[in-house]
Amino acid sequence: MSLDGMVALVTGGGTGVGAAIAQVLANAGAQVMVVGRREEPLREVAASIMQGPLVRWQVADVTDRDQVGLLIERVEAACGPVDILVNNAGANIVARKLADLDPADWDALVAVNATGPFNLVHALLPSMRHRGNGLIINISSIAGIRPSALAGAAYNASKHALSALNASINLEESANGIRATLLAPGETNTPLLDRRPVKVSDEARARILQPEDIAAAVLFIAMLPPRACVPELVITPTIYPFA
């Protein structure tokens, strides 16, 4: 199979995992729209992808429903209806322990990690229902399956919410031909590591998962026929097989 003629929307597409996902989907033949809050990295990603159809970019904040609505209008005008949604935008904070957690940071993480994906799903479901087909891949974390002290309370809670949203999509929308996958990586070398309370060494970064590993998993899911659904996929670094 290939993704020729399909339209993919990738949030958090300007760096790290999002950029790698955009690359593999475009290489497989999809038209890709990369979305993020900063124009410069989006431009760089779009310009760097030489294979496959044209890769477009659009600045949007997924936590803002008005911006999401406008984003979907622009994607459909430029590319057509979205076949594959990759909810990759995510965030964490430095002060993660409950004793240190600022309620404003809690609100911000829930907005990005849970409400943002919901906003995209809510905006795209009517079109997917109408066409009887659609794939939603929610990039979560192992912290969204079992809480992690390292990830922190707000991140744990927001990613658990994303896990519940993913399951609800499959429960309610499978009859409409819509499939959702919760992709839950362990430690991955992304810019989020810069938000760790303790600096992660270059040696440690090299031994954990890399953005291209997550992108390869997304491509595997996207290449499956519509009859196949992967509700949940967990990927861990070999050095931390149960992390």
Protein Blocks (a to p, Z undefined) as FASTA:
>chain_A
ZZehiacddehklgcjlmmmmmmmmmnopacddddfbfklmmmmmmmmmghcdddddddd
fklmklmmmmmmmmmmmnopcfbdcdfbccddfblcfklmcfklmmmmmmmmmmmmmmmm
mmmmmmmmmnopacddddddfklmbccfknomklmmmmmmmmmmmmmmmmmmmmnopacd
dddddddddfklmmpfbdcdfklmmmmccfklmmmmmmmmmmpcfkbccfbacdddfklm
mZZ
